[in-house]
Amino acid sequence: LDLRTLSVSDIMGRRPRSIGPDRLAVEAVEMMEQHKVSQLPVVDAAGILVGALNMHDLFQAKVI
């Protein structure tokens, strides 16, 4: 695939996996492992993006 010619909708689904801000970091890790993703958006109850987690940051924080 030539990434220069792709749009976001070509490679990303309409409803990405996400996690709420009230969930534990270990739950985020479990979700990432289950779905084989290394980043996870954090969204509030209205679906508004409030942050993001990535596996490297969780590793540095010694969550995993």
Secondary structure, DSSP 8 states (H G I E B T S, - for coil): --GGG--HHHHS-SS---B-TTS-HHHHHHHHHHHT-SEEEEE-TT--EEEEEEHHHHHHTT--
